[in-house]
Amino acid sequence: MLIKWEVIKLLIGDIISKTAAEKGDKIAAVLDDKKVTYQDLEKQSNQLAHGLIDLGIKPADMVSIMLPNSIEFLTAYLGVIKSGATMVPLNISFKKAAVEYILNNSEAKIIISSKKFLPLIKDCDLDYLQKIILVDGEKSDDYLALSELADQQSTLPELKEIDQEYTAACLYTSGTTGQPKGAMLTHHNLIFDTQKTIEHLKVDDSDRYICVLPMFHAFAETVCMLMPLFLGAEIVIVDRFLPEKVLKTIQEENVTFFAGVPTMYSALLNVKNKDEYDLSHLNLCISGGAAMPQQTMEDFEKTFNVKILEGNGPTETSPVAYVNPVDGERKSGSVGLPIPETKVKIVDENDKELERGKIGEIVVQGEHVMKGYFKMPEATEKTLRGGWLHTGDLGKMDQDGYVYIVDRKKDMINVGGMNVYPREIEEQLYKHPKIREAAVVATKDELRGEIPKAVIVLKEGEKADEREIKKYCQQYFANYKVPKLVDFLDELPKNATGKIDKKSLSDL
């Protein structure tokens, strides 16, 4: 049953509390042998919210979370937002420089973390941090224990002074071209995106969601956390992505809904004994975060007998902007239709709208578009110019309004004045019977400025050389698109969200 809300008036905490009141003893989340009901999750997150307020946290103050996928992350996420503060998640793979920058840039006053990350946090030179709260520690002079806040009030704090336009979360982008930028997402941004994605995907409270995407990432927070929590569905948490463990969890927990990035689907396909797992309860998969190779999609659907809907959207759209429809036509290579009440168009370098089928930058307009970048007015103005979010994705729209992402603007390769889109070459490489993973990046060339380089991971037991790969590509592409260099690796480098790290490949 789809729960409906009067979206205009509610904050995220209000919706969670309404769901908890209705669902009571139903399991909200499970991780291995640990479970929490909606009633207990509500109580614990409310206690944390009151604890933060008692520590001096005021509306719009920043509170950071640095935790792996866990019930504690879920509790912290809700507790921070219910306190009226802004939640700032930290990528758990970040090193000192990135952690220090984000905590200082966000002016975070409190961080909720664990003993594992305490040495890293204490090694940072932090200008604003006042308190460290550990989910697995006893009270000391250096930090507070989360358990110390458990005797606080268990009712939802009244936040009369804030409204839906207050920033609920400040999510820092990956920062591949400079320092990370904090995308400020309001309560309304996140509520709108969650509700419209639920409508688009036609999911309900009977679904069982697996959350293996990192909880610090926008994709997981909206699709794997807020969606099921708004509906009153169950979240099956996996602390880290281990392909065999994921397949086992899907089978044993009767998971019906899986969301992942393309490299996760590829890894699941390459589990040796994958045919031994029963995934018959799984009825819908969502892929986002990066382009899904069509060969991987076809192989996964054939192997596991389940449909994958490809979608996408940047962090700045909370983050879902477009997804293929559940019942309507699913178009190969497309990230689908805009979710309800979202406008999308394709523009040229002067922001003039292009006709259908032409390639340009994808821009988005809707109530899920961020407020702006924290303390970065110039970047905000540039990205939101003309009232449209400029995604940085190059793409096109067909006559039916389906969106196709050709590539990232920054990934496009300029070969002697000719545009080369890496995704086009990658799609063909994935069809080669010996190739497991592939990425195409630009490398410098004195004569042509840039040339394409392919970096390839072969399937187990296969052998190939540069000549074979080039000859294969020559069958499908004009000469300027054929990779001039081919490197072979045992594994492609990936960031903590599972995306292929193209920047590091360019530097090889």
N, C-alpha and C positions, 0 to 999 in steps of 0.2 A: 504494500500500500504506500502510495506516494504522499508524504506529509507536506502540506502546503502552509506557507507562512505569509504574514503581512510584512513583506520584505522591507518596506520603506521605514518602518518604525523600530525594527529589532537590531540589536547588536549580536555578534557571534555567540557570546555567552548566553544570551536570552534563548537562542535557538537550541543550543546544547542542553540547557536546563529543561526546556520544554520536551525535548526528546527523552531525556533521562526520566522525567516525571511519567512519561507514557510507557517507557520500556522497563523501568525498574530493575528487576533481577536478571534481565537478559544479558548475556555476555557481550560486552562492548569490544574487548580485545583479548587476544591470547598470544602468548609467546612461549613455545615449548610447553612446560607444565604449569606456567603461571597464567592466571586469568584475572580479569577485572570486569565487574558488572557495570552497567550504565549508572546504577545508583552509587556505587563506590567511586567510580571515576568522577562523577559529579561532586561527591563529597570531598575527595582528595584535591581536585583542582580548585574548588572553592576555598578550601583551607589554605592552599598555597597562595591564592589571590589575596586573601586577607593578610597572610603573613608578609607578602610583598608590600602591601599598603602600610602595615605596621612598621616596616623597615624604612618607610619614607618615600616609597615609590608613588609618584603622582601621574595623572593622565599624561600621555605622550612621552614619558620617560622611556628610555630604551633598556630592555633586559635581554641578555643573550642566552642562548642554549647551545651547549657543545656536548652532545650525547649521541651514541649510536642508536640504531633502531631499537626501541624498547617501549614498554608501557610507561616507564618514567618520562620518556620524551613526550609521549602523548599527554601525560598529566601536566608536565611543565608547559607545553605549548598552550594548553587550555587555561592553565592557571595564570600565565603571564597576560594573555589577552583579556581574561575576565577581570584582572586587576586594573584594567584601563591603560596598561603600559603597551609599548610596542615590542613585539617579539622579533629578535634578531638571531636567526640560526647560524651556526658556524659549521662549515664543512669539516668533518672530523679528520680528514687527511691533510688539512692545512698545516704548514709549518709556522715557525715563530713570526716571520715577517708579515704573512697574510693575517694571522690572528691578531697581531698587534695593530695592524692598520685598520681592520674592521672594528675592533673594539674601541679604538680611539676615534675613528671617523664617526661611528654611530653614537659616541658619547655614552656607551652602555654603563650603567651604574651597578648592575648586578649581573653575574653570570651563574647559570645553573649547569653543573657539569659532574664529573666523576673523578675518582682518585687517579685514574689513568691519565687524565689530561691536566692534573694539578701542577706537575712540574713545568709543563709548557706554559700554562697561564701565569704562573709565578715568575717565570723567566722573562715575561714581556714587560716593557716599560709602558705602563698604562696610566693615562692622565685622569680618567673619570671613574674608574672602577672602585666601588666602595665595599662590596661584599662578594664573597664566593659562597655559593650554596652547593654542597655535594649531595648527590642522591645516595651515595654509599659510604658516608663517613660519619664519625661521631664529632660532636661539637669541639672545636679547638680555637686557639687564638687566631689561626690563619683562615678559618672558614666556619660556616654554619652547616649543620646537618639538616637535610630536608625533613627528617623526622621531628626536628625541633619545632616545625611549623604545623605539626599535625593536630595540635590542640586548639587551633584557631577555629573561628566560626565556619560552619559547613553550609551556610546559605550563600546564594549568589550575591556578591557585593553590589550595592546600588551605585550606579555610575550616572547620576543625573547630569553631571557637568559635561559629559561627552556625547557625541552623536555619531552617526554612521560615517561621517567624513573624517573622523579621527583615524590615524594610521594604526592598523592592527598588526601589520608585519612589515619589516624592512628587510627585503631579501637582496643580498648582494650578488650581482651578476659575476660571471666567471672571470672577467677582467683580462681576456686574452689580448686586448689592445689597450693596455694601460691599467691603471688601478681599478679594482672593482667598484661598481656604482651601486648604491643602495636604492632599490626600487621600492617606493613607499606605496603599499597596498592598504586601502582603507577597509573598514568593516564592510561597507557596501560593495566595494570591488570584489571581495572574496565571497560574500553572500550571493551576489548576482552571478558570478562565474560558476559557483557551485550549483546553484539552482538551475541555471540554464543548461549546464552540462548534464545534470540529472534528467532534465526534460529531453535533451537531445539523445541520450543513450538509453532512455526508458528503463532505468534500473530501479529497484525498490528494496524494501527492508528484508526481503528473503535472500538477497545475495550475500555471499561470503567473500570478502575482499582479501587478497593477499597483499601485504605491503612489504615488498623487498626493495623497492626504490628507496634511496636514502631519505629519511624523514626531514633532513635539513633542506631538501630541494622542493621547489614550488610544485613540480609535477606530483610528488608524493603527498604534499600537504593538502592540495585541493582534491585530487582524484582518489587517493588511498586513505585519507584521514577525514577531511571535512565532508566529502560525499557520503560515506557510510555513517558518520556520526550524525549528520543532518537527518538521514533516513532512519536511523536506529538499526543499522545492519551490523554485522560482526566483522572485525578486522583481525586477520591472521598475520601477525608480525613475524618477519624473518630478520634476524639481526644483521646478516650480511649475505651477499649473493654467492652461494655455492650451488652450482647447477643441480647436482644430484639431490642436495637437501631441499631445494625448491620443488623439484618434481615429487619428492617424497611427501613434502608438506601439502602440496596441492592434492595429492591422492588421499592422504590420511585425514585431512581436515575438510574434505569435500568442497574445496574452493571452487567458486563459480566465476569469479572475476579476477583477471590478471592484467596488470598494467606494467609495462616495461619499456626500456629503450632497445633499439634494434640489436645491439651486441648481446643483450640478454637472450633474445630469441635464438640468435646464432649459437650461443653457448649451450642452450638447452638442446638444440638439435645435435650437438656434437657429443652429448653424453653417450657413452658406448652402449649401455644397457637401457636406453630410453624406452624401448618397446616393452619393458617389464612393468612400466608404471601405468596405472589406470587413471586417466584424466577425464573420464566420461562425465563428471559433474561440471567440468569447466565449459561454460557456454559463451563466454565473451572475453576477448583479449583486446587491449588497447596498446598501440605503439605510438610513441612520441619522443620528443627531445632531439631527434636527428632523423635523417632520411632512412626509411626502411627499404633495403634492397628487395626488389620484387621477387628475386629467386629465393631469398630467405623466407619471405612471406608464404610463397607457394609451397615450399618444402615443409614449413612448420604446420601449415593448415592440413596438408596431406598426411603428415606423420601423426598429428594429434587430433585430427578431425574437429577442429574448432576454428571459428572465424576471427580474423584480426581486423580491427578497424584502425586505420592509420589516421592520426590527427596531429595537431601541433599548435604552437603558440609560444611566444616568448614569456619570460618571467613577468614582463611589464603588463601582460594581459591576464594575470592572476592564476594560471597561465593559459588556460584553454581558450583558443580562438576559433578553431575549425576542426571538425572530425567527420569522417565518413558516416552516413546515416545507418542506423540499425536495420531498418526495414526497406529503405529506398535503395537506389542503385549505388553500389560501391565501385568507384572507378580506380582502376589500376594506376599506381603512380601518383594518385592525388591524396592530399591530406584532408579532403572532404569539403563539406559545406560549412559556412560560418554558423556557429551556434545561434540559437534564437536571439533576436534583437541586437545582432552584431553586424556592422557594415564593414565590408572589405573592398578595396579597389587596388588596381595596379597603376603606378605612376612612373613617369620618366624622371630624369635628373632635375627637372624644373617643377616637379610635383604636378605635372599635367596628367590627367587620367588617360590611360592607354586603352585602345579597343581590345576586345576579347581576343585572347590568343597571343597577344604581344607580351614580351618579357620586360619586366621592370621591377621596381621595388614594391613589395607587399606592404600596404598600410591598413591599419585597423582603427575602427571607431566603435566605442561601446562603453557601457557602464562598468565594465571590468578593467578598463585601462587605468593604469597607475596614476596617482596624484602627481608624481614626479620623482626625480632622484634627490636623495637627501643631501643638502648643502651643495648641490651642483646645478645652479640655475641656468647656466649656459648650455650644459648637456641636456637639461630638461627641455629648454626652449627648442633646441635643435631636433630632439627626438619627437616632440609633440607639436611641431610646427603645423600651422593651419588647422589645428584641432584633430589631427590624425596621428596615431602612433606609427612611426617609421620603424619597421621591424628589423631592417638590415638584411632581410631575406629577398633574394631575387626569385620571381615567380611569374605565374600567369593565371588567368581564369578562363574557363571555357564558357560556352554559350549557356550552360546550365548553372553557372555560378560556382562550380567546383574549383578549388584552389590547388595549384600545383607549385611546389617549391622546387626551383631549379637548382639553387645553391645559395650559400651565404655570399653577400657582396664581397666580404673580405677574403673568401676562398677562391673567387674567380681568378683564373690565370689569363694573363694578357700575353699572348705569343705573337710578337711582332705586329701588334695592333688587332689581332684576332682574339675574340673572347672564347675561352675554353672553360666549360663547366665541369668540375671534377665529378659531380654525381653521375653525369651521363656515362663517363668512362667506368666509374665504379660499378654501375649497374651491369655493364657488360662483363666486367671482370668476375663478378659473382656468379655468372653463368658458366664460367670455365670449370670443367669437372674436377680440376685439381686444387682449386682455390677455396680456402675456408673464409678468409677475411681479406679485404683490400681497401686501401685508401690512396687517393691521388692528391698530391700537393704541388705547389709551385716551388721551383728552385731557380736561382739566378743563372742567366746566360748572357755572355757579353754581346752576342750577335742579336738575339731576339728579345732581350730583356728578361723574359721568364720562359721556362719550359716545364711541361708536366713530368712529374716523377711518380711512379707507382711503387707503393710499399705493400708487400704481399705476405700473407701467412698461408702456407700450403696445408692441405688436409694431411692427417697422419699417414705416414708411409709413402706419400707422393713426392716426386722429384720434378723440378722444372728449372730452366735457366732464363736469363734475360732475353735471349734470342727467341725462345718459344713464346714468351709473353708478348713481345713486340709483334711477332708474326701474327699472333692471334688477334691483336688489336687492329692490325693493318687491314683485316678483313672487314672491319666495321666502321673505321673512322678515316677522315681525311688525314693526311700526313702530319699536319700541325697539331692534331689532337692526340696522336700516338705518343705514349710516354717515351721520352728519350732516355730515361734512366729507370731501372727496376731494382729495387732492394728487396731482400727476403729476410723476414724476421720470424722468430719463434712465436712471438705474440705482439700485437699492436699495443702501444701505450694507451691507457685509458684513464680518464679522470674519475673522481669518486662517484659520479653519477652513471658511469659506464659508457660515456661517450668516447669515441676515438679522439685522442689528443693530437690534432693535426699540427698544432704549433710546434710540438716537440719533434714531429716527423719532418717538418720543414727545416729544422735546425740540424738534422742528422748529416 
